[in-house]
Amino acid sequence: MDSGRKEYTFFWFIENYSYCWHEIGEKLVSPPFTADGLEGTAWNLQLYPRGVSEAFNGVISLYLERSASDEGPENTSLKYELSFLKADGSPRFSIEFNHVFQRGVRREWYTCLKIDQMLLGKRGNFLPEDILTVRCKIWKGEGNIHKVAPICARTRIGIEKISFLHVVENFSSLEPNQKHTIKIQSHSKNECFALSSLYITHDLLLGGETVVEITPSDSNHILAKQKMFLLGSGNVIACGNIDNRFDVVRKDIRKQPLMRQVILNKKSEYLLDGKLSLLCECVFSTGVEFEKIEGTEHNICTADIKLWKVYKTAEKMSAHPSISEDMKALYVNQSLTDVELITKTKSFPAHKIVLCARSPVFKAMLTNEMKEKNTTCIQVDDLGDDVVQQLLLFLYSDTVENLEWEIATQLYYAADKYQVGKLKELCSPFLVESLTPTNAGELLLLADTHSDSDLKKVVEDFILEHDQQVFGSEEWEMLMETNPLLFMKTMHLKYKRRKLK
């Protein structure tokens, strides 16, 4: 017969912990766990990131709860210990209890671990790579310790990072309470993720201010961090940086004031053609992304858990910036730039090595015996400012933001000219999805000019499906005057296909 003390250990790893969205009194619950020898009982941990109540405001609360529907006896007696583990695997603020649990009854432990102690000064001790590790030991019996089946569970707080350009035409003439709003698309889904609105609160003569307001489409998504940058003529100026992750009582940071008077005082620098360009970087907490029991490992002691965490490489790497994020920061901060792209009205600092790596045309310009080789400027007079800005954003980050028809058609042209194939393939589906009877002729001409047979075929099919609307539009008539052969062939295609049926 087995004798001695049987010890069961449950490790709960909470990733992206600083993005917990919980208010005072709201809890985060671990995946349920059990083990052979616990008489069919099932358990979970309950963590209150900002305190269980106003009385414990600012103090993290941790509970052990028995399931109300497990198959164990009505009452079960056990001893247990709850701990937060530091980065080196050692426990902090451990405490032992001896209780008789009824089904569905929790036992509580109010820690003396303060929120600001964990999240601010000693964050590296408790949140290495923003992962909080909680340990629960349960044991039965006395005598020699027999460790049984440590259980490891993981909960990940979902986050979504969104970067976008908010461009406001005629910024200086914006009227009080007149909102300029754009939609922000989700990186992970083809839908509106949030709205960005810029407006003046009231009459400036009465002391109004300009506000940028970010409103998530899903009310369960919480804005946790926000940075804003003004894109001026050749420079980027930080104009806002707010973060509510470390607040004991979490502030609402969806509204951020903008330095309107500073901008108006430097119109020539920040309002090119009267247009304000604002780069926003936001991080949202999106709730629990996933939670699961990851496995049971036999004969693992506390020290071994450090090694177990180290080898969770793929999951831990997700907490760090990707190369695209670092490259984008290089573009935004414009440090160590050594070349400029010059439009008719503006210059855009960049890095030769990035241009060469991303475009064979730029590489030829900067490495072969061409006039650009020994210069720090490349003329791009045929591209608009917004197009160059989006082109560079893509070269550095593999993403484009807030595409509109006019920008997308010019980006397609630029992608073909500089042989950036991925950007061209990214623009094509957007243009196809945006097809209408009034712009079909324009896209047909674009596809034909760039010898894109696949795109041209899609546009032709759309035109023949909506032939009366397309052929009767003013836009088609105007384009026919400049490209009569192409458009007559397309109209004739309708009759050729009819004969083949």
C-alpha positions in Angstrom: 0.0 0.0 0.0 1.3 3.5 -0.9 2.3 5.6 2.1 3.7 9.1 2.6 2.7 12.4 1.3 1.5 12.6 -2.4 2.1 16.0 -3.9 0.4 17.3 -7.0 1.7 20.5 -8.6 -0.2 22.7 -11.0 1.6 25.4 -13.0 -0.4 28.1 -14.7 1.4 30.3 -17.2 -0.4 33.5 -18.2 1.0 35.1 -21.3 0.7 38.8 -22.1 -0.3 39.3 -18.5 0.1 43.1 -18.5 -2.8 43.2 -21.0 -5.3 41.8 -18.6 -8.4 43.9 -19.2 -10.0 43.2 -15.8 -11.5 45.9 -13.6 -11.7 45.6 -9.8 -13.8 42.5 -9.0 -13.3 40.8 -12.4 -11.5 37.4 -12.5 -9.4 35.3 -14.8 -10.0 31.6 -14.4 -7.5 28.9 -15.2 -8.3 25.7 -17.2 -9.7 23.1 -14.8 -7.3 20.4 -13.7 -7.4 17.0 -11.9 -5.1 14.0 -11.4 -5.2 10.4 -10.4 -5.3 10.1 -6.7 -7.5 13.2 -6.2 -10.6 11.0 -5.8 -12.2 12.4 -8.9 -12.2 16.0 -7.8 -11.5 18.8 -10.3 -10.1 22.2 -9.5 -9.2 25.6 -11.0 -7.5 28.8 -9.9 -9.2 32.2 -10.0 -7.0 35.3 -10.3 -8.3 38.9 -9.7 -5.7 41.0 -11.5 -6.9 44.3 -10.0 -8.3 43.0 -6.7 -11.3 41.1 -5.7 -13.1 44.2 -4.3 -12.7 47.9 -3.5 -11.4 46.8 0.0 -8.5 45.0 -1.7 -8.0 47.6 -4.5 -4.4 47.4 -5.8 -3.7 43.9 -4.3 -3.8 40.8 -6.6 -6.2 38.1 -5.2 -5.8 34.4 -5.9 -8.3 31.6 -5.1 -8.4 27.8 -5.3 -11.9 26.5 -6.3 -13.3 23.0 -6.4 -15.6 22.3 -9.4 -19.3 22.1 -8.6 -19.8 19.1 -10.9 -16.9 16.8 -10.3 -17.2 13.1 -9.5 -15.5 13.2 -6.1 -17.0 12.9 -2.6 -19.2 15.6 -1.3 -16.4 16.8 1.0 -12.7 16.3 0.6 -9.9 17.4 2.9 -6.5 18.5 1.6 -3.6 20.8 2.1 -2.5 23.3 -0.5 -0.1 26.0 -1.2 -0.5 29.0 -3.6 2.5 30.9 -4.9 3.6 33.4 -7.5 7.0 32.3 -9.0 9.8 34.7 -9.8 11.8 34.6 -13.1 14.3 32.3 -11.5 11.6 29.8 -10.5 11.6 30.5 -6.8 8.3 31.2 -5.0 7.3 34.5 -3.7 4.4 35.1 -1.2 3.7 31.4 -0.7 1.2 30.4 1.9 -0.2 27.0 3.1 -3.8 26.1 3.9 -5.6 23.0 5.3 -9.2 22.9 4.4 -12.2 20.7 3.8 -13.7 21.5 0.4 -17.3 21.0 -0.5 -18.2 20.9 -4.2 -18.1 24.4 -5.8 -16.7 26.1 -2.7 -13.6 28.2 -3.1 -10.9 29.0 -0.6 -9.3 32.4 -0.8 -5.9 33.8 -0.4 -5.4 37.6 -0.4 -1.8 38.1 -1.3 0.4 40.9 -0.1 1.6 41.3 -3.7 0.7 44.8 -4.9 -0.1 45.4 -8.5 2.4 48.3 -8.9 5.1 46.1 -7.3 4.6 43.5 -10.0 4.0 45.6 -13.0 6.4 48.5 -12.4 9.5 48.5 -10.4 10.0 44.7 -10.2 8.4 43.7 -13.4 11.4 41.7 -14.6 11.2 39.6 -11.4 7.6 38.6 -11.8 6.8 39.0 -15.5 9.7 37.8 -17.6 8.6 38.4 -21.2 5.2 39.4 -19.8 4.4 35.9 -18.5 3.1 35.5 -15.0 3.6 32.0 -13.5 1.3 30.8 -10.7 1.8 27.6 -8.8 -0.6 25.5 -6.8 0.6 22.5 -4.8 -2.0 20.1 -3.4 -1.0 17.2 -1.1 -2.5 14.4 0.9 -1.0 12.4 3.7 2.2 12.9 5.7 5.7 11.6 5.6 8.0 11.2 2.7 7.1 13.3 -0.4 6.1 11.5 -3.5 5.7 14.0 -6.4 2.9 13.0 -8.7 2.4 14.3 -12.3 3.0 18.0 -12.4 0.4 19.6 -14.7 1.1 22.6 -16.9 -1.6 24.9 -18.2 -1.4 28.1 -20.3 -3.7 31.0 -20.8 -2.8 33.6 -23.4 -4.4 37.1 -23.3 -5.0 38.0 -26.9 -3.6 41.2 -28.3 -3.8 42.9 -31.7 -1.4 45.5 -32.9 -2.7 48.0 -35.4 -0.8 50.7 -37.2 -2.5 53.1 -39.6 -2.3 56.5 -41.2 -5.0 59.0 -40.5 -4.9 61.7 -43.2 -7.1 64.8 -42.8 -7.5 67.2 -45.7 -7.8 70.9 -45.0 -6.9 70.4 -41.3 -6.7 74.0 -40.4 -10.3 74.6 -41.6 -11.8 71.7 -39.6 -15.0 73.0 -37.8 -15.7 72.4 -34.1 -17.4 69.0 -33.5 -16.9 68.0 -37.2 -15.6 64.5 -37.0 -13.2 63.2 -39.6 -13.4 59.4 -39.3 -11.6 56.5 -41.0 -12.1 52.7 -40.7 -9.2 50.6 -39.4 -9.1 47.1 -40.9 -8.1 44.1 -38.7 -4.8 42.4 -39.6 -6.3 39.0 -38.9 -9.8 39.5 -40.4 -11.2 41.3 -43.4 -13.5 43.5 -41.4 -13.5 46.9 -39.6 -11.6 46.5 -36.3 -11.9 50.1 -35.0 -12.7 53.7 -36.0 -10.3 56.6 -35.7 -12.0 60.0 -35.4 -10.3 63.4 -35.3 -12.3 66.4 -34.1 -12.3 69.7 -32.3 -14.2 69.6 -29.0 -15.8 73.1 -29.4 -15.1 76.6 -30.5 -11.4 77.3 -30.4 -12.1 80.8 -29.1 -13.5 79.2 -25.9 -10.4 77.1 -25.4 -11.3 73.9 -27.4 -8.8 71.2 -28.2 -8.3 68.7 -31.0 -8.9 65.1 -30.0 -8.1 61.8 -31.7 -10.5 59.1 -30.6 -10.0 55.4 -31.2 -13.2 53.3 -30.9 -13.0 49.5 -31.2 -15.8 47.9 -33.2 -16.0 45.2 -30.5 -16.9 46.6 -27.1 -14.9 43.7 -25.5 -11.7 45.0 -27.1 -9.7 47.3 -24.8 -7.2 49.9 -26.0 -4.1 49.3 -23.9 -1.4 51.3 -25.6 -1.4 54.1 -28.1 1.4 56.1 -29.8 1.0 58.9 -32.3 3.4 60.5 -34.7 3.1 63.5 -37.0 4.5 62.9 -40.5 6.0 66.2 -41.6 8.2 67.2 -44.5 11.0 64.7 -44.1 10.7 64.1 -40.4 8.6 62.2 -37.8 7.6 63.9 -34.5 6.2 61.9 -31.6 3.0 63.6 -30.3 1.5 61.1 -27.9 2.3 58.0 -25.9 -0.2 56.6 -23.4 -0.5 53.2 -21.8 -3.0 51.9 -19.2 -1.7 48.4 -18.6 0.0 49.3 -15.3 -2.8 51.3 -13.8 -4.4 50.0 -10.6 -7.6 51.6 -11.7 -7.4 51.3 -15.5 -7.9 54.7 -17.3 -9.8 55.0 -20.6 -7.2 56.1 -23.1 -9.4 56.0 -26.3 -9.3 59.8 -26.5 -5.9 61.6 -26.9 -5.4 65.4 -27.3 -3.4 66.6 -30.3 -1.1 69.6 -30.3 -3.2 71.7 -32.7 -1.6 75.0 -32.1 1.9 73.6 -32.6 0.8 72.2 -35.9 -0.8 75.4 -37.0 2.3 77.4 -36.1 4.3 75.2 -38.4 2.0 74.7 -41.3 4.7 74.5 -43.8 6.3 71.6 -41.9 3.3 69.6 -40.8 0.5 70.6 -43.2 1.7 69.9 -46.7 -1.0 71.2 -49.1 -3.1 71.7 -45.9 -3.1 68.0 -45.2 -2.4 66.5 -41.8 -0.8 63.0 -41.8 -0.9 61.2 -38.5 0.7 57.8 -37.9 -1.0 55.9 -35.1 0.2 52.7 -33.4 -2.3 50.9 -31.1 -2.3 47.7 -29.1 -5.7 46.2 -28.1 -6.4 43.6 -25.5 -8.9 41.2 -27.2 -9.7 38.8 -24.3 -8.5 35.3 -23.7 -7.0 34.0 -27.0 -6.7 30.4 -25.8 -6.4 28.3 -22.7 -5.5 24.7 -22.3 -3.8 22.1 -20.2 -0.6 21.6 -22.1 0.6 18.4 -20.6 1.5 16.3 -17.6 5.3 15.8 -17.1 6.5 13.2 -14.6 9.3 13.7 -12.2 9.7 17.5 -12.7 10.8 19.7 -9.9 10.4 23.4 -9.5 13.9 24.1 -11.0 13.0 22.0 -14.1 10.1 24.3 -14.8 12.5 27.0 -15.9 13.9 24.7 -18.5 10.5 23.7 -19.7 9.6 27.4 -20.2 12.8 28.1 -22.1 12.1 25.4 -24.7 8.6 26.8 -25.4 10.4 28.9 -28.0 7.7 29.5 -30.5 5.2 30.7 -27.9 7.7 32.9 -26.1 9.0 34.5 -29.3 5.5 35.8 -29.9 6.0 38.2 -27.0 8.8 39.9 -28.9 8.7 42.3 -31.9 8.9 40.6 -35.2 11.4 41.6 -37.9 8.6 43.4 -39.7 7.8 45.4 -36.6 11.5 46.3 -36.0 11.9 47.3 -39.7 8.7 49.4 -39.5 10.2 51.1 -36.5 13.3 51.8 -38.5 11.2 53.5 -41.1 9.1 55.5 -38.7 12.1 56.7 -36.6 14.2 57.4 -39.8 17.5 56.7 -38.0 20.7 56.3 -40.1 18.9 57.0 -43.4 21.3 57.5 -46.4 19.0 58.1 -49.3 15.9 60.1 -50.2 13.1 59.5 -52.6 12.1 62.9 -54.0 8.6 63.6 -55.4 7.5 66.9 -56.9 6.7 68.3 -53.5 8.4 66.3 -50.8 11.4 64.1 -49.8 11.2 60.7 -48.0 14.3 59.5 -46.1 15.1 55.8 -46.5 17.9 53.3 -46.3 19.7 52.1 -49.5 20.1 48.6 -48.1 16.4 48.2 -47.6 15.6 49.5 -51.1 18.1 47.2 -52.7 16.8 44.2 -50.7 13.2 44.8 -51.7 13.4 46.0 -55.3 15.7 44.8 -58.1 15.1 48.2 -59.8 16.3 50.2 -56.8 19.2 47.8 -56.5 20.2 48.4 -60.1 19.9 52.2 -59.6 22.1 52.1 -56.5 24.7 49.5 -57.4 25.2 49.7 -61.2 26.8 52.5 -63.2 23.8 54.7 -63.1 23.6 58.3 -62.1 21.8 57.4 -58.8 24.7 55.3 -57.7 26.7 58.2 -56.3 23.9 60.3 -55.1 21.7 60.3 -52.1 18.5 61.2 -54.0 16.2 59.3 -56.3 13.7 61.2 -58.2 10.2 59.7 -58.2 8.3 62.6 -59.9 5.6 60.3 -61.3 4.4 59.2 -57.9 2.3 61.2 -55.4 3.4 61.7 -51.8 0.8 59.3 -50.4 1.9 56.6 -52.8 5.6 57.0 -51.9 4.7 56.9 -48.3 2.7 53.6 -48.7 5.4 52.2 -51.0 8.1 52.7 -48.3 5.8 51.4 -45.6 5.4 48.2 -47.6 9.1 47.9 -48.3 9.9 48.1 -44.6 7.0 46.1 -43.1 5.3 44.1 -45.9 2.0 45.8 -45.1 -0.1 48.7 -46.5 -2.7 50.6 -44.6 -6.0 52.3 -45.4 -6.0 51.5 -49.1 -8.3 53.6 -51.3 -9.0 53.2 -55.0 -6.8 56.0 -56.2 -3.8 55.1 -54.0 -4.2 51.4 -54.8 -4.0 52.0 -58.6 -0.9 54.1 -58.2 0.7 51.6 -55.8 0.0 48.9 -58.4 1.8 51.1 -61.0 4.7 51.7 -58.6 4.9 48.0 -57.7 5.2 47.1 -61.4 7.7 49.8 -62.1 10.0 48.8 -59.3 9.3 45.1 -59.6 7.9 44.6 -56.1 5.8 41.6 -57.0 4.3 41.0 -53.6 2.9 44.5 -53.4 1.4 44.2 -56.9 -0.3 40.9 -55.8 -1.6 42.7 -52.7 -3.1 45.6 -54.6 -4.8 43.4 -57.3 -7.4 41.7 -55.0 -8.2 45.1 -53.4 -8.8 46.6 -56.8 -11.0 43.6 -57.9 -13.1 43.8 -54.8 -13.6 47.5 -55.4 -14.7 47.1 -59.0 -17.8 49.1 -60.0 -19.3 49.9 -63.4 -17.8 53.4 -63.2 -14.2 52.4 -62.5 -14.1 49.1 -64.5 -12.7 50.9 -67.6 -9.9 52.4 -65.5 -8.8 49.1 -64.2 -9.0 47.5 -67.6 -6.6 50.1 -68.9 -4.3 49.5 -66.0 -4.2 45.8 -66.5 -3.6 46.1 -70.2 -0.9 48.7 -69.8 1.0 46.4 -67.4 0.3 43.2 -69.3 -1.4 41.6 -66.4 -3.5 39.0 -68.2 -5.0 37.5 -65.0 -6.3 40.9 -63.8 -7.5 41.8 -67.3 -9.5 38.6 -67.6 -11.3 39.3 -64.3 -12.1 42.9 -65.3 -13.4 41.7 -68.7 -15.7 39.2 -67.0 -17.0 41.9 -64.7 -17.6 44.3 -67.6 -19.5 41.7 -69.6 -21.6 40.9 -66.6 -22.5 44.5 -66.2 -22.2 45.5 -69.8 -25.2 48.0 -70.0 -24.1 49.9 -66.9 -20.4 50.0 -68.0 -20.8 50.8 -71.7 -23.4 53.5 -70.8 -21.3 55.3 -68.2 -19.6 58.6 -68.8 -16.3 57.2 -67.6 -16.3 54.5 -70.3 -17.1 57.1 -72.9 -14.3 59.3 -71.8 -11.7 56.5 -71.8 -12.8 55.3 -75.2 -11.7 58.7 -76.6 -8.1 58.1 -75.5 -7.9 54.3 -75.9 -10.5 53.4 -78.6 -8.9 50.2 -79.8 -8.8 48.5 -76.3 -12.3 49.5 -75.5 -13.8 48.5 -78.8 -12.1 45.1 -78.5 -13.7 44.6 -75.1 -17.1 45.5 -76.4 -16.6 43.2 -79.3 -15.7 40.4 -76.8 -19.3 40.3 -75.7 -20.4 39.2 -79.1 -17.6 36.7 -79.6 -18.4 35.0 -76.4 -22.1 34.9 -77.2 -21.3 33.0 -80.4 -19.3 30.4 -78.5 -22.2 29.5 -76.3 
